[in-house]
Amino acid sequence: MIFPPALKLGDTIGLIAPSSPVPADRVEACKALLESWGYKVKEGNGIYSALHGYLAGPAEARAADINAMFADPAVKAIFCLRGGDGSCQVMDKLDLRLIRSNPKIFVGYSDITNFHVFLNQQAGMVTFHGPMVSANMLEDYDDFTKESFEAALALGSTGSLELKNPEGEPFKALRFGQAEGTIAGGNLALICSMLGTPYEINTKGRILFIEDVDETTWHVDRMLYHLKYSGKLDQAAGVIVGDFGGQSNPRDPGYLVEELLRDFFTGYNKPVIYNVKSGHCIPLSTIPLGTVCSIETGRISAAGGEEPKIIFHWP
C-alpha cells in the first residue's frame, strides 16, 4: 500500500463530481472556499454537468476527470464535491496503470465507496473516507470534522492515529475481542451492489467498515444477510459500524438498526464496534482506508468499563 504525499498550503486540489451533479453556484462557492484556505483549485471538466437528473454527466466524462486529475503532477489531492449515484458506471473506464503510478490524496464517501475499494485493492493506495466539499465543508465543517480529517491526512508522518468520536458519543461494543487488519469498506448499499463483480470488496483478514443513510430496518437486514451469505463477514477479522442516520422502521418504531445489529451479530465470534460517527453525519470522523487498523473492545459490564478503541497504523 502507498500512503499519498501530504497536502501543503499552496498545493493544488482537484475538484471533481464523479457521481451526482452539483448546482453551479455551489461549485463556485466550493472553489472559493478551498482558495480561501490557501489552496489552488483545478476544476474537473464535468463539474458543471448534469444528466438525467442524477448524474454529473456521462460516465466517460466523469472517468476522464478522475484519470486527468491523477495524471496531472500539479494536483496533490482529489476532493469529491458530493456522492449521490452513478459511480458504478465509471469503474471500467478508470486507467489503473496511470492511477497506480500517480498516488495522491483521494477523499469522499457514500457513492464514492466504489472508488475507495478500487483504489485500495487495485491501485494499492490509501484513501480517505471523509468530508466532501459541497456535502460537508461548505456549511458543516465543524472543528471536530476538520481536526479528524487533518489528523487522518497526517497519519503518513505520525505513524498512528486513535479514532475518536464527538464528545458524548462513545464507541460501543456488540461483540468482544481484539483484531487487526487492513481497514476496508464504506457505504453498505454500495458494497452489496458490487458483490459478484470485478470490483467487489475483499474482506479476508480485514476490518470491515460499513455505514449508510436513510434506510429502513428491513433494507439494512437484507444487506447484512447479503454480506453474510457472500462470506464477507466470515472472512473479515472484525467489523466497525459507522453512522446510520435517517434510519426508520414505521412497521415497528422500537426496532431500529441498533436492535437489528444486536440480533444479527449474536454468535459472531469476532469483535464488532458500532456508534462510530463516520458516514452521512456531522460531526464526521475520517477513516484512512487501506491502513492497518487495530480494534479492541474489552469486556464491558453493565456498571461500565473501558470504551472500545480503534487505532490506525502506518506503515
N, C-alpha and C positions, 0 to 999 in steps of 0.2 A: 504494500500500500504506500501511496505517496501523500504526504501532508503538503497542501499547497503553500507557496510562499506567503508571508504576512502582507497585510494591506497597510499602506502608509498614507498619511495625508499627502495630497498632491497626486496620488495614483489615479488611474482611470478605471472606472466601474462601467461594465457593460450592462445596459438596461434592456431586458427582453420581456416579451409576453408570449411564452411558449404554449399557453393553453387558451384561456378565455380572454376576451378583449377588455380594454380599459378606456374610459372616455378620454378624449384628447386633452381636456382641461386638467384631468388628474395626472395624465402623463407629464404634462408641462410642470405641474406642481411637484411631482416626484423628482424630476430632473433638477428643478430649482432647489429642492431640499438637499439633495446629495451635494450639489455645488456649494450650498451654504455651509456644509460641514467641511469643506476644503478638498473635495474630490473633483476630478474631471469626469465627464459622463460621455460615453459613446452610446448613442441610441441604436437599437436594432431597427432594421429597415421596416419591420412589420408592426412596430408597437402602436401605430395609429390605425391598424387594420381591424376590420370586423367582418365576420362571415356567418351567415345563418343564425345570428343572434347569440351564439355560444362559443365561437371560435375567433381567435385573433388572426384570421387569415388562413390561407391554405396550408396544409401540413408541410409541403415542400418549402414554403417561405419561412415557416417557423423553425424548421430544421436548419435551413440556411443561416438564420440568425444565430442559432446556437453554434454551428460549425464556425461561422465567421468570428464570433467572439473568442472561441478557443484558438483560432488561427492568428489573431492579432496580438503580437507580443506586447503592445502598449496596454492592453486590457489585463488588469491584475485580478479582477473579481467579476463575477457574473451574478447580478441580483435579478430575481424574478419580480415583476410587478405584482402578480397575483397568481393563484392557481385557477380552479374552475373545472374545465373539461377539455378533452382533446389531445392530451399528451400521448395517448396510445397510438394516435395516427402518425406520430413523429418518429417512433423508435427505430424503424428500419431505414430511416433516412439520415441517421447520425453517422458521421465519419469517425469510426472508432480509432483508426490509426492516427488521424490528426489529433483527436482529443487526448488520446493516451500520451502523445508526445508533447502536449502543452498543458500540464496540470495547473489549475488555478482555482481560486475560491468559487464555489457554486452554492447559492442559498435559495431556499424556498421550502414549501410544504404542501400538503393537500394533493392536488393533481400532479404536483412536481415529484411525487413519490416515484413515479416510473423512471424519471431521470436519475434520482438518487440510486436506485437499485442498479441501473445500467452503469453509472459512473463508478460506483463502489465495486461491482462484481466484474465488469468487463474492462473498465479502464484502470482499475486498481487505485482509485483516487478517493481520499476522504472528502466528504461533502457535509453541508450544514443544514440540518432540519431546523430552520429558524425564520425570523421575521421577513416578510416581503414588503416592498416599498409602498405600494398602493394599499395593500391589505392591512398593514400594521404601522409602518414607520411614519406615514403621513399624518396620522391623527392619534395613534395609540402607542407611541413609543415611550413608555414609562421607564423609570430608572432601572427597575428590575430587569425588564426585557433587554434594555441596552447593555447593562452590565453582563448579563448572561451571554449575550451574543458576542461581545468583545472578548470575554474570557474563553469562549469556545474557539474563536479565531486565533487566540494566542496560545492554544494548547501545544502547538508545534514547538514552541520555545520553553514553555513552563514544564512540560512533561507529564503533568497530571492535573486533573480538574474534578472536584467533587460537585456533582449536580445539586442544586438547591431548588426548593420550591419557594414561592412567595411566603412571607411571614403569615402564620396562622393556617397554613395548608400543609400539614405533614404528609410525607410519604406513608403509605400503608402497605402491610404485607397480607397477601392472600394465602401464599404457600411459603414455607420457611426453608432457609438454607443459604448456601453460598454458590456462586457460579461466576465464571469468567469466560469471555469470548468476544469476538468482534461484534459490534452492535450494528444491526441491520433493521430496516423497516420503514415505517411511515404510516400513511393512511390505510386503514384496514380494507376499505372498499377497493382501493386501487391494487393492494397486494393480492386480494382474492381474484380480481378481474384478470390478472395476468398469469395465474396458475395454469400450467399446461402449455405455455408459450415459451419461446426462446428467452423471454425477459422475466421469467418468474423468479421470485426471491429464493436465495439459498439460505436456509436457516441451520444447516448442520454445524453443531458446536457453537452456534452464535447466540447472542442475546437478542431476542426478537422484541422490537418496539412497535406498538400499534396505537393508533388514535383515530377518532372520527368525529363527525358533527352532524346534527340534525337527523339522526337515525332513530327508528323505533326499536324497542327492545327485541322484537322478533326478527328484525333485519340483522341486528348485531348477533343474535343467536344463530341465525343461518350462516353468517360469515365465519363465526368461530368454529362451527362444525365443518365448514369448508376447509379451514386450516387444519383441523383435527384429522379429517379423513384423507387429506392430501399428505399427511405425515409431517407437516411443517412444525407442529407443536412437539411431537415426539423427538424430532431431530434437534430442536433448539435446546440450548443449555439453560435458559431461563427466559422469563418474559417481563417486560416493562409495559404497563398500560398507561398511556397518556390521557389527555383530556377527551371527554365525550360530551361536549357541550351541546345543548339543544335537543338532548335525548327526550323521548316521550314514550308513553305507553297508555293511550286512552282506554285500552281494554282492562288494564289493571294498574292504576297510577302508583300503587305501592311497590310495584315490581319493575325497577329500572335497571340500568346496566350494572350498577354495583351489586345488586342482588343476583342478577344473572351470572356475573363473574364468579361470585361465591359458589353458586351451584355448579357452574361449568367446570371450574378448576378443582372441585372436590376429588381427591385421589391423585391429582397430578403431583408427581414426586420431585418437582424442580421448583426453585424459588420464583415467585410471582409478586411484583410490586405494582401497586396502582396508585391513583390520585397524583400522577406526575403531570405537572402543569406545562405540558408541551403539546402543541397542536393548534386547534382553532380557538385560542383563548388569549386573554390579556389579563394579567401579565403572562408572558410566554418565555419559557426556558429553551435554549438552543441545545440541540443534541448533535455532536460531531460524529456522524455516521461513518463507519469504517475504522474507527479507532477501537482499541481494546477496552472493554467495559467490565468492571467488577461489580457485582451486586451482592449484598449481604443483608439478610433480613433480621437474623436473631429471633429467638422465640419471644413473642410479646404476650404478656399476661393481661388479664382484664384490668389489673391495677396499673398497667402502663409498662413502659420499657423503652429501650433504645430505638430511636427511629431508624428504619432501613436506610442503607447507604448505597449510593450509585456513584462510582468513580470511573472516570475515563483516563486512559493512559496513552502516552505516545513517547517514543516508539514502543 
